[in-house]
C-alpha cells in the first residue's frame, strides 16, 4: 500500500450560539502530510439520524472521487478550515460562518 492511497480523518467541532455546532471533517493525506476539509456538518438539535446521514455522505464522497483531485489541500488543519469557511461565506446555508 502506498502513502498516496492513505488518508486519516479528523473531526473538528465548533460550538455556535443557541446550542448549535458544526463538525468539520478534515482529511489528512499521509503521502503529502497536507489537510483538506471534506465536509462541514451543521447540527441544530439532537437528531440521531443526522450522524448516520453525515457518515454515509463522508464515505460516498471518498468513494466517488479521489480527494486529491476534489479537495484543496493545505499545510495545516487551521488553514484548511479557514479556506473552507471563506469558500462558503455569504451562502445562506452556512450559519456557522455568520455567528
C-alpha positions in Angstrom: 0.0 0.0 0.0 1.3 3.4 -1.0 1.0 6.5 1.2 -0.9 8.2 -1.7 -3.7 5.8 -1.0 -4.0 6.6 2.7 -6.0 9.2 4.5 -6.7 9.9 8.1 -9.8 11.8 9.0 -10.2 14.3 11.9 -13.4 15.7 13.3 -13.1 19.3 14.5 -16.0 20.7 16.4 -17.0 24.4 16.6 -19.6 25.5 19.2 -22.1 28.0 18.0 -24.7 30.2 19.7 -28.1 28.8 20.7 -26.8 25.3 21.3 -25.8 24.6 17.7 -22.4 23.3 16.5 -20.6 22.4 13.3 -18.4 19.4 12.7 -15.6 19.8 10.1 -14.4 16.5 8.6 -10.8 17.1 7.7 -8.7 14.6 5.7 -5.0 14.3 6.3 -3.2 12.8 3.3 -0.4 10.7 4.6 1.6 10.9 1.4 1.9 14.6 1.5 1.1 15.5 5.1 -1.4 18.1 3.9 -5.0 18.7 5.1 -8.4 19.4 3.4 -11.9 19.9 4.6 -14.1 17.3 3.0 -17.3 18.5 4.7 -18.8 20.6 7.4 -21.9 19.2 9.1 -24.2 21.5 10.9 -26.1 20.3 14.0 -29.0 22.3 15.5 -30.8 19.6 17.5 -30.5 16.1 18.8 -31.4 14.4 15.5 -29.7 11.0 15.9 -30.3 10.3 12.1 -28.1 13.3 11.2 -25.0 11.4 12.3 -25.8 8.5 10.1 -26.6 10.7 7.1 -23.3 12.6 7.5 -21.2 9.5 7.9 -22.8 8.0 4.8 -22.1 11.2 2.9 -18.5 11.1 4.0 -18.0 7.5 2.6 -19.9 8.4 -0.6 -17.6 11.4 -1.3 -14.5 9.4 -0.5 -15.6 6.6 -2.9 -16.9 8.8 -5.7 -13.7 10.8 -6.5 -10.1 10.8 -5.3 -9.9 13.5 -2.6 -6.5 14.6 -4.0 -8.4 15.8 -7.1 -11.6 17.0 -5.5 -10.3 18.9 -2.5 -7.9 21.8 -2.0 -5.0 20.9 0.3 -3.2 23.0 2.9 -0.2 22.7 5.2 -2.3 22.9 8.4 -5.8 22.0 9.7 -6.4 25.6 10.6 -5.6 26.8 7.1 -7.9 24.2 5.6 -10.8 25.2 7.8 -10.2 28.9 7.2 -10.2 28.4 3.5 -13.4 26.2 3.7 -15.2 28.9 5.6 -14.1 31.6 3.1 -15.2 29.5 0.2 -18.7 29.2 1.7 -19.0 32.7 3.2 -22.1 34.5 2.1 -24.2 31.4 1.3 -27.5 31.3 3.2 -27.0 27.6 4.3 -23.8 28.3 6.2 -25.0 29.7 9.6 -21.7 28.8 11.3 -19.9 31.4 9.2 -22.2 34.2 10.4 -22.1 33.6 14.1 
